[in-house]
Amino acid sequence: MGEASSDIMTVDEAAEYLRVNRKTIYDAIKNGELPGAKSVRGTIRIHKPTVIAWLASEDVPLKQRKRTR
């Protein structure tokens, strides 16, 4: 595979990269919170440079959630 293929991540790779559960990735995609995600014939692919730029930006929306104990 070429250099461009390293720019594309699977859900599992994105979860590992972001250090979250894969369900968190699916939820973020479903809610439109994770940029650079596309479905290709039923398989989700994520553009790594877009995710990196999103994380580096100051415009990362964080939902405020109440934690229950």
PyMOL Python script that loads the backbone (N, CA, C, O; Angstrom):
from pymol import cmd

cmd.read_pdbstr("""\
ATOM      1  N   MET A   1       0.839  -1.184   0.000  1.00  0.00           N
ATOM      2  CA  MET A   1       0.000   0.000   0.000  1.00  0.00           C
ATOM      3  C   MET A   1       0.874   1.233   0.000  1.00  0.00           C
ATOM      4  O   MET A   1       1.981   1.223   0.538  1.00  0.00           O
ATOM      5  N   GLY A   2       0.370   2.299  -0.609  1.00  0.00           N
ATOM      6  CA  GLY A   2       1.145   3.516  -0.744  1.00  0.00           C
ATOM      7  C   GLY A   2       1.059   4.409   0.477  1.00  0.00           C
ATOM      8  O   GLY A   2       0.415   4.087   1.475  1.00  0.00           O
ATOM      9  N   GLU A   3       1.729   5.535   0.361  1.00  0.00           N
ATOM     10  CA  GLU A   3       1.771   6.497   1.452  1.00  0.00           C
ATOM     11  C   GLU A   3       0.386   7.042   1.780  1.00  0.00           C
ATOM     12  O   GLU A   3       0.084   7.280   2.949  1.00  0.00           O
ATOM     13  N   ALA A   4      -0.462   7.245   0.770  1.00  0.00           N
ATOM     14  CA  ALA A   4      -1.796   7.782   0.984  1.00  0.00           C
ATOM     15  C   ALA A   4      -2.643   6.866   1.862  1.00  0.00           C
ATOM     16  O   ALA A   4      -3.507   7.342   2.598  1.00  0.00           O
ATOM     17  N   SER A   5      -2.406   5.563   1.792  1.00  0.00           N
ATOM     18  CA  SER A   5      -3.195   4.640   2.604  1.00  0.00           C
ATOM     19  C   SER A   5      -2.963   4.833   4.090  1.00  0.00           C
ATOM     20  O   SER A   5      -3.824   4.476   4.895  1.00  0.00           O
ATOM     21  N   SER A   6      -1.826   5.385   4.474  1.00  0.00           N
ATOM     22  CA  SER A   6      -1.570   5.634   5.894  1.00  0.00           C
ATOM     23  C   SER A   6      -2.387   6.813   6.400  1.00  0.00           C
ATOM     24  O   SER A   6      -2.467   7.040   7.607  1.00  0.00           O
ATOM     25  N   ASP A   7      -3.003   7.575   5.475  1.00  0.00           N
ATOM     26  CA  ASP A   7      -3.867   8.690   5.855  1.00  0.00           C
ATOM     27  C   ASP A   7      -5.276   8.227   6.194  1.00  0.00           C
ATOM     28  O   ASP A   7      -6.087   9.018   6.674  1.00  0.00           O
ATOM     29  N   ILE A   8      -5.575   6.967   5.953  1.00  0.00           N
ATOM     30  CA  ILE A   8      -6.912   6.426   6.174  1.00  0.00           C
ATOM     31  C   ILE A   8      -6.887   5.442   7.335  1.00  0.00           C
ATOM     32  O   ILE A   8      -6.032   4.560   7.404  1.00  0.00           O
ATOM     33  N   MET A   9      -7.849   5.611   8.250  1.00  0.00           N
ATOM     34  CA  MET A   9      -7.936   4.731   9.414  1.00  0.00           C
ATOM     35  C   MET A   9      -9.272   4.003   9.425  1.00  0.00           C
ATOM     36  O   MET A   9     -10.275   4.505   8.919  1.00  0.00           O
ATOM     37  N   THR A  10      -9.265   2.833  10.001  1.00  0.00           N
ATOM     38  CA  THR A  10     -10.504   2.120  10.289  1.00  0.00           C
ATOM     39  C   THR A  10     -11.031   2.633  11.627  1.00  0.00           C
ATOM     40  O   THR A  10     -10.359   3.411  12.306  1.00  0.00           O
ATOM     41  N   VAL A  11     -12.216   2.204  12.000  1.00  0.00           N
ATOM     42  CA  VAL A  11     -12.774   2.588  13.292  1.00  0.00           C
ATOM     43  C   VAL A  11     -11.874   2.089  14.422  1.00  0.00           C
ATOM     44  O   VAL A  11     -11.618   2.816  15.382  1.00  0.00           O
ATOM     45  N   ASP A  12     -11.397   0.858  14.307  1.00  0.00           N
ATOM     46  CA  ASP A  12     -10.520   0.310  15.339  1.00  0.00           C
ATOM     47  C   ASP A  12      -9.222   1.108  15.461  1.00  0.00           C
ATOM     48  O   ASP A  12      -8.754   1.379  16.566  1.00  0.00           O
ATOM     49  N   GLU A  13      -8.646   1.480  14.318  1.00  0.00           N
ATOM     50  CA  GLU A  13      -7.405   2.265  14.332  1.00  0.00           C
ATOM     51  C   GLU A  13      -7.640   3.654  14.923  1.00  0.00           C
ATOM     52  O   GLU A  13      -6.806   4.163  15.672  1.00  0.00           O
ATOM     53  N   ALA A  14      -8.770   4.262  14.587  1.00  0.00           N
ATOM     54  CA  ALA A  14      -9.100   5.585  15.134  1.00  0.00           C
ATOM     55  C   ALA A  14      -9.314   5.503  16.647  1.00  0.00           C
ATOM     56  O   ALA A  14      -8.873   6.378  17.393  1.00  0.00           O
ATOM     57  N   ALA A  15      -9.986   4.456  17.087  1.00  0.00           N
ATOM     58  CA  ALA A  15     -10.207   4.276  18.517  1.00  0.00           C
ATOM     59  C   ALA A  15      -8.878   4.119  19.255  1.00  0.00           C
ATOM     60  O   ALA A  15      -8.680   4.691  20.326  1.00  0.00           O
ATOM     61  N   GLU A  16      -7.980   3.345  18.675  1.00  0.00           N
ATOM     62  CA  GLU A  16      -6.666   3.161  19.286  1.00  0.00           C
ATOM     63  C   GLU A  16      -5.886   4.481  19.281  1.00  0.00           C
ATOM     64  O   GLU A  16      -5.265   4.844  20.279  1.00  0.00           O
ATOM     65  N   TYR A  17      -5.925   5.185  18.161  1.00  0.00           N
ATOM     66  CA  TYR A  17      -5.201   6.453  18.040  1.00  0.00           C
ATOM     67  C   TYR A  17      -5.704   7.485  19.052  1.00  0.00           C
ATOM     68  O   TYR A  17      -4.914   8.196  19.672  1.00  0.00           O
ATOM     69  N   LEU A  18      -7.035   7.557  19.209  1.00  0.00           N
ATOM     70  CA  LEU A  18      -7.636   8.530  20.125  1.00  0.00           C
ATOM     71  C   LEU A  18      -7.757   8.006  21.554  1.00  0.00           C
ATOM     72  O   LEU A  18      -8.178   8.725  22.460  1.00  0.00           O
ATOM     73  N   ARG A  19      -7.382   6.746  21.737  1.00  0.00           N
ATOM     74  CA  ARG A  19      -7.434   6.087  23.046  1.00  0.00           C
ATOM     75  C   ARG A  19      -8.840   6.105  23.662  1.00  0.00           C
ATOM     76  O   ARG A  19      -9.045   6.473  24.818  1.00  0.00           O
ATOM     77  N   VAL A  20      -9.786   5.690  22.826  1.00  0.00           N
ATOM     78  CA  VAL A  20     -11.172   5.560  23.257  1.00  0.00           C
ATOM     79  C   VAL A  20     -11.711   4.221  22.785  1.00  0.00           C
ATOM     80  O   VAL A  20     -11.078   3.533  21.985  1.00  0.00           O
ATOM     81  N   ASN A  21     -12.864   3.864  23.278  1.00  0.00           N
ATOM     82  CA  ASN A  21     -13.536   2.644  22.877  1.00  0.00           C
ATOM     83  C   ASN A  21     -14.081   2.821  21.461  1.00  0.00           C
ATOM     84  O   ASN A  21     -14.450   3.930  21.073  1.00  0.00           O
ATOM     85  N   ARG A  22     -14.134   1.746  20.694  1.00  0.00           N
ATOM     86  CA  ARG A  22     -14.645   1.855  19.320  1.00  0.00           C
ATOM     87  C   ARG A  22     -16.102   2.322  19.282  1.00  0.00           C
ATOM     88  O   ARG A  22     -16.514   2.957  18.311  1.00  0.00           O
ATOM     89  N   LYS A  23     -16.891   2.020  20.322  1.00  0.00           N
ATOM     90  CA  LYS A  23     -18.273   2.511  20.390  1.00  0.00           C
ATOM     91  C   LYS A  23     -18.294   4.034  20.461  1.00  0.00           C
ATOM     92  O   LYS A  23     -19.194   4.670  19.912  1.00  0.00           O
ATOM     93  N   THR A  24     -17.316   4.613  21.127  1.00  0.00           N
ATOM     94  CA  THR A  24     -17.208   6.067  21.208  1.00  0.00           C
ATOM     95  C   THR A  24     -17.012   6.665  19.815  1.00  0.00           C
ATOM     96  O   THR A  24     -17.575   7.712  19.498  1.00  0.00           O
ATOM     97  N   ILE A  25     -16.210   5.993  18.988  1.00  0.00           N
ATOM     98  CA  ILE A  25     -15.988   6.448  17.615  1.00  0.00           C
ATOM     99  C   ILE A  25     -17.288   6.363  16.823  1.00  0.00           C
ATOM    100  O   ILE A  25     -17.662   7.318  16.142  1.00  0.00           O
ATOM    101  N   TYR A  26     -17.980   5.226  16.907  1.00  0.00           N
ATOM    102  CA  TYR A  26     -19.248   5.081  16.193  1.00  0.00           C
ATOM    103  C   TYR A  26     -20.249   6.146  16.635  1.00  0.00           C
ATOM    104  O   TYR A  26     -20.929   6.739  15.798  1.00  0.00           O
ATOM    105  N   ASP A  27     -20.346   6.393  17.930  1.00  0.00           N
ATOM    106  CA  ASP A  27     -21.268   7.410  18.450  1.00  0.00           C
ATOM    107  C   ASP A  27     -20.895   8.805  17.947  1.00  0.00           C
ATOM    108  O   ASP A  27     -21.771   9.581  17.568  1.00  0.00           O
ATOM    109  N   ALA A  28     -19.603   9.125  17.942  1.00  0.00           N
ATOM    110  CA  ALA A  28     -19.147  10.439  17.481  1.00  0.00           C
ATOM    111  C   ALA A  28     -19.460  10.634  15.995  1.00  0.00           C
ATOM    112  O   ALA A  28     -19.836  11.729  15.577  1.00  0.00           O
ATOM    113  N   ILE A  29     -19.305   9.588  15.210  1.00  0.00           N
ATOM    114  CA  ILE A  29     -19.634   9.669  13.782  1.00  0.00           C
ATOM    115  C   ILE A  29     -21.132   9.865  13.608  1.00  0.00           C
ATOM    116  O   ILE A  29     -21.566  10.725  12.842  1.00  0.00           O
ATOM    117  N   LYS A  30     -21.914   9.075  14.312  1.00  0.00           N
ATOM    118  CA  LYS A  30     -23.369   9.149  14.220  1.00  0.00           C
ATOM    119  C   LYS A  30     -23.875  10.539  14.589  1.00  0.00           C
ATOM    120  O   LYS A  30     -24.819  11.041  13.978  1.00  0.00           O
ATOM    121  N   ASN A  31     -23.248  11.163  15.588  1.00  0.00           N
ATOM    122  CA  ASN A  31     -23.665  12.477  16.063  1.00  0.00           C
ATOM    123  C   ASN A  31     -23.018  13.625  15.294  1.00  0.00           C
ATOM    124  O   ASN A  31     -23.250  14.790  15.617  1.00  0.00           O
ATOM    125  N   GLY A  32     -22.213  13.312  14.284  1.00  0.00           N
ATOM    126  CA  GLY A  32     -21.563  14.342  13.490  1.00  0.00           C
ATOM    127  C   GLY A  32     -20.448  15.070  14.220  1.00  0.00           C
ATOM    128  O   GLY A  32     -20.102  16.195  13.860  1.00  0.00           O
ATOM    129  N   GLU A  33     -19.882  14.441  15.238  1.00  0.00           N
ATOM    130  CA  GLU A  33     -18.850  15.066  16.061  1.00  0.00           C
ATOM    131  C   GLU A  33     -17.433  14.758  15.589  1.00  0.00           C
ATOM    132  O   GLU A  33     -16.490  15.447  15.979  1.00  0.00           O
ATOM    133  N   LEU A  34     -17.272  13.748  14.768  1.00  0.00           N
ATOM    134  CA  LEU A  34     -15.944  13.351  14.311  1.00  0.00           C
ATOM    135  C   LEU A  34     -15.810  13.660  12.824  1.00  0.00           C
ATOM    136  O   LEU A  34     -16.457  13.015  11.999  1.00  0.00           O
ATOM    137  N   PRO A  35     -14.975  14.641  12.469  1.00  0.00           N
ATOM    138  CA  PRO A  35     -14.825  14.989  11.061  1.00  0.00           C
ATOM    139  C   PRO A  35     -13.982  13.970  10.312  1.00  0.00           C
ATOM    140  O   PRO A  35     -13.214  13.214  10.908  1.00  0.00           O
ATOM    141  N   GLY A  36     -14.138  13.965   9.010  1.00  0.00           N
ATOM    142  CA  GLY A  36     -13.292  13.119   8.169  1.00  0.00           C
ATOM    143  C   GLY A  36     -13.736  11.681   8.070  1.00  0.00           C
ATOM    144  O   GLY A  36     -12.988  10.845   7.563  1.00  0.00           O
ATOM    145  N   ALA A  37     -14.935  11.361   8.540  1.00  0.00           N
ATOM    146  CA  ALA A  37     -15.426   9.983   8.490  1.00  0.00           C
ATOM    147  C   ALA A  37     -16.391   9.815   7.317  1.00  0.00           C
ATOM    148  O   ALA A  37     -17.292  10.630   7.117  1.00  0.00           O
ATOM    149  N   LYS A  38     -16.190   8.763   6.558  1.00  0.00           N
ATOM    150  CA  LYS A  38     -17.039   8.453   5.405  1.00  0.00           C
ATOM    151  C   LYS A  38     -17.343   6.969   5.389  1.00  0.00           C
ATOM    152  O   LYS A  38     -16.527   6.149   5.807  1.00  0.00           O
ATOM    153  N   SER A  39     -18.523   6.635   4.903  1.00  0.00           N
ATOM    154  CA  SER A  39     -18.879   5.243   4.721  1.00  0.00           C
ATOM    155  C   SER A  39     -18.583   4.871   3.268  1.00  0.00           C
ATOM    156  O   SER A  39     -19.084   5.503   2.338  1.00  0.00           O
ATOM    157  N   VAL A  40     -17.773   3.851   3.091  1.00  0.00           N
ATOM    158  CA  VAL A  40     -17.419   3.367   1.757  1.00  0.00           C
ATOM    159  C   VAL A  40     -17.967   1.950   1.633  1.00  0.00           C
ATOM    160  O   VAL A  40     -17.415   0.995   2.180  1.00  0.00           O
ATOM    161  N   ARG A  41     -19.063   1.846   0.902  1.00  0.00           N
ATOM    162  CA  ARG A  41     -19.726   0.543   0.732  1.00  0.00           C
ATOM    163  C   ARG A  41     -19.983  -0.157   2.066  1.00  0.00           C
ATOM    164  O   ARG A  41     -19.734  -1.352   2.219  1.00  0.00           O
ATOM    165  N   GLY A  42     -20.480   0.609   3.013  1.00  0.00           N
ATOM    166  CA  GLY A  42     -20.842   0.048   4.309  1.00  0.00           C
ATOM    167  C   GLY A  42     -19.696  -0.057   5.299  1.00  0.00           C
ATOM    168  O   GLY A  42     -19.900  -0.486   6.434  1.00  0.00           O
ATOM    169  N   THR A  43     -18.501   0.325   4.891  1.00  0.00           N
ATOM    170  CA  THR A  43     -17.348   0.284   5.772  1.00  0.00           C
ATOM    171  C   THR A  43     -16.900   1.712   6.056  1.00  0.00           C
ATOM    172  O   THR A  43     -16.713   2.502   5.131  1.00  0.00           O
ATOM    173  N   ILE A  44     -16.730   2.041   7.323  1.00  0.00           N
ATOM    174  CA  ILE A  44     -16.345   3.396   7.693  1.00  0.00           C
ATOM    175  C   ILE A  44     -14.834   3.557   7.592  1.00  0.00           C
ATOM    176  O   ILE A  44     -14.066   2.728   8.081  1.00  0.00           O
ATOM    177  N   ARG A  45     -14.433   4.639   6.949  1.00  0.00           N
ATOM    178  CA  ARG A  45     -13.027   5.019   6.845  1.00  0.00           C
ATOM    179  C   ARG A  45     -12.891   6.442   7.354  1.00  0.00           C
ATOM    180  O   ARG A  45     -13.766   7.277   7.125  1.00  0.00           O
ATOM    181  N   ILE A  46     -11.798   6.715   8.042  1.00  0.00           N
ATOM    182  CA  ILE A  46     -11.595   8.008   8.681  1.00  0.00           C
ATOM    183  C   ILE A  46     -10.288   8.608   8.186  1.00  0.00           C
ATOM    184  O   ILE A  46      -9.247   7.951   8.197  1.00  0.00           O
ATOM    185  N   HIS A  47     -10.351   9.861   7.752  1.00  0.00           N
ATOM    186  CA  HIS A  47      -9.183  10.565   7.228  1.00  0.00           C
ATOM    187  C   HIS A  47      -8.361  11.101   8.404  1.00  0.00           C
ATOM    188  O   HIS A  47      -8.758  12.058   9.069  1.00  0.00           O
ATOM    189  N   LYS A  48      -7.217  10.471   8.644  1.00  0.00           N
ATOM    190  CA  LYS A  48      -6.390  10.780   9.809  1.00  0.00           C
ATOM    191  C   LYS A  48      -5.940  12.249   9.867  1.00  0.00           C
ATOM    192  O   LYS A  48      -6.040  12.855  10.934  1.00  0.00           O
ATOM    193  N   PRO A  49      -5.448  12.849   8.768  1.00  0.00           N
ATOM    194  CA  PRO A  49      -5.034  14.254   8.851  1.00  0.00           C
ATOM    195  C   PRO A  49      -6.169  15.198   9.261  1.00  0.00           C
ATOM    196  O   PRO A  49      -5.924  16.198   9.937  1.00  0.00           O
ATOM    197  N   THR A  50      -7.412  14.890   8.858  1.00  0.00           N
ATOM    198  CA  THR A  50      -8.549  15.713   9.263  1.00  0.00           C
ATOM    199  C   THR A  50      -8.793  15.604  10.753  1.00  0.00           C
ATOM    200  O   THR A  50      -9.071  16.605  11.412  1.00  0.00           O
ATOM    201  N   VAL A  51      -8.690  14.396  11.292  1.00  0.00           N
ATOM    202  CA  VAL A  51      -8.877  14.184  12.724  1.00  0.00           C
ATOM    203  C   VAL A  51      -7.773  14.899  13.516  1.00  0.00           C
ATOM    204  O   VAL A  51      -8.042  15.510  14.550  1.00  0.00           O
ATOM    205  N   ILE A  52      -6.546  14.818  13.029  1.00  0.00           N
ATOM    206  CA  ILE A  52      -5.421  15.474  13.705  1.00  0.00           C
ATOM    207  C   ILE A  52      -5.624  16.987  13.709  1.00  0.00           C
ATOM    208  O   ILE A  52      -5.419  17.634  14.736  1.00  0.00           O
ATOM    209  N   ALA A  53      -6.026  17.555  12.573  1.00  0.00           N
ATOM    210  CA  ALA A  53      -6.268  19.002  12.487  1.00  0.00           C
ATOM    211  C   ALA A  53      -7.410  19.408  13.408  1.00  0.00           C
ATOM    212  O   ALA A  53      -7.349  20.457  14.050  1.00  0.00           O
ATOM    213  N   TRP A  54      -8.452  18.585  13.477  1.00  0.00           N
ATOM    214  CA  TRP A  54      -9.598  18.853  14.344  1.00  0.00           C
ATOM    215  C   TRP A  54      -9.171  18.869  15.805  1.00  0.00           C
ATOM    216  O   TRP A  54      -9.586  19.742  16.567  1.00  0.00           O
ATOM    217  N   LEU A  55      -8.342  17.906  16.197  1.00  0.00           N
ATOM    218  CA  LEU A  55      -7.863  17.856  17.582  1.00  0.00           C
ATOM    219  C   LEU A  55      -6.973  19.046  17.909  1.00  0.00           C
ATOM    220  O   LEU A  55      -6.997  19.548  19.032  1.00  0.00           O
ATOM    221  N   ALA A  56      -6.195  19.497  16.945  1.00  0.00           N
ATOM    222  CA  ALA A  56      -5.268  20.605  17.166  1.00  0.00           C
ATOM    223  C   ALA A  56      -5.974  21.965  17.175  1.00  0.00           C
ATOM    224  O   ALA A  56      -5.440  22.942  17.702  1.00  0.00           O
ATOM    225  N   SER A  57      -7.163  22.022  16.596  1.00  0.00           N
ATOM    226  CA  SER A  57      -7.873  23.297  16.521  1.00  0.00           C
ATOM    227  C   SER A  57      -8.445  23.664  17.886  1.00  0.00           C
ATOM    228  O   SER A  57      -8.587  22.825  18.775  1.00  0.00           O
ATOM    229  N   GLU A  58      -8.763  24.936  18.017  1.00  0.00           N
ATOM    230  CA  GLU A  58      -9.371  25.406  19.260  1.00  0.00           C
ATOM    231  C   GLU A  58     -10.884  25.313  19.189  1.00  0.00           C
ATOM    232  O   GLU A  58     -11.573  25.682  20.140  1.00  0.00           O
ATOM    233  N   ASP A  59     -11.412  24.823  18.067  1.00  0.00           N
ATOM    234  CA  ASP A  59     -12.851  24.753  17.867  1.00  0.00           C
ATOM    235  C   ASP A  59     -13.417  23.373  18.151  1.00  0.00           C
ATOM    236  O   ASP A  59     -14.474  23.022  17.628  1.00  0.00           O
ATOM    237  N   VAL A  60     -12.743  22.597  18.956  1.00  0.00           N
ATOM    238  CA  VAL A  60     -13.217  21.248  19.270  1.00  0.00           C
ATOM    239  C   VAL A  60     -14.368  21.365  20.264  1.00  0.00           C
ATOM    240  O   VAL A  60     -14.169  21.768  21.410  1.00  0.00           O
ATOM    241  N   PRO A  61     -15.588  21.007  19.815  1.00  0.00           N
ATOM    242  CA  PRO A  61     -16.724  21.097  20.734  1.00  0.00           C
ATOM    243  C   PRO A  61     -16.699  19.949  21.739  1.00  0.00           C
ATOM    244  O   PRO A  61     -16.522  18.787  21.376  1.00  0.00           O
ATOM    245  N   LEU A  62     -16.875  20.292  22.969  1.00  0.00           N
ATOM    246  CA  LEU A  62     -16.967  19.281  24.023  1.00  0.00           C
ATOM    247  C   LEU A  62     -18.337  19.394  24.655  1.00  0.00           C
ATOM    248  O   LEU A  62     -18.760  20.477  25.058  1.00  0.00           O
ATOM    249  N   LYS A  63     -19.014  18.292  24.738  1.00  0.00           N
ATOM    250  CA  LYS A  63     -20.319  18.303  25.383  1.00  0.00           C
ATOM    251  C   LYS A  63     -20.135  18.274  26.888  1.00  0.00           C
ATOM    252  O   LYS A  63     -19.315  17.519  27.411  1.00  0.00           O
ATOM    253  N   GLN A  64     -20.874  19.070  27.553  1.00  0.00           N
ATOM    254  CA  GLN A  64     -20.852  19.070  29.009  1.00  0.00           C
ATOM    255  C   GLN A  64     -21.859  18.037  29.478  1.00  0.00           C
ATOM    256  O   GLN A  64     -23.056  18.168  29.221  1.00  0.00           O
ATOM    257  N   ARG A  65     -21.394  17.040  30.144  1.00  0.00           N
ATOM    258  CA  ARG A  65     -22.276  15.989  30.645  1.00  0.00           C
ATOM    259  C   ARG A  65     -22.166  15.917  32.148  1.00  0.00           C
ATOM    260  O   ARG A  65     -21.087  16.057  32.723  1.00  0.00           O
ATOM    261  N   LYS A  66     -23.299  15.696  32.768  1.00  0.00           N
ATOM    262  CA  LYS A  66     -23.282  15.514  34.209  1.00  0.00           C
ATOM    263  C   LYS A  66     -22.883  14.094  34.505  1.00  0.00           C
ATOM    264  O   LYS A  66     -23.422  13.156  33.917  1.00  0.00           O
ATOM    265  N   ARG A  67     -21.952  13.928  35.401  1.00  0.00           N
ATOM    266  CA  ARG A  67     -21.509  12.599  35.792  1.00  0.00           C
ATOM    267  C   ARG A  67     -22.271  12.190  37.041  1.00  0.00           C
ATOM    268  O   ARG A  67     -22.427  12.967  37.983  1.00  0.00           O
ATOM    269  N   THR A  68     -22.731  10.973  37.024  1.00  0.00           N
ATOM    270  CA  THR A  68     -23.410  10.447  38.207  1.00  0.00           C
ATOM    271  C   THR A  68     -22.495   9.440  38.870  1.00  0.00           C
ATOM    272  O   THR A  68     -21.765   8.698  38.213  1.00  0.00           O
ATOM    273  N   ARG A  69     -22.553   9.435  40.146  1.00  0.00           N
ATOM    274  CA  ARG A  69     -21.706   8.504  40.905  1.00  0.00           C
ATOM    275  C   ARG A  69     -22.550   7.548  41.687  1.00  0.00           C
ATOM    276  O   ARG A  69     -22.018   6.687  42.389  1.00  0.00           O
TER     277      ARG A  69
END
""", "prot")
cmd.dss("prot")
cmd.show_as("cartoon", "prot")
cmd.util.cbc("prot")
cmd.orient("prot")
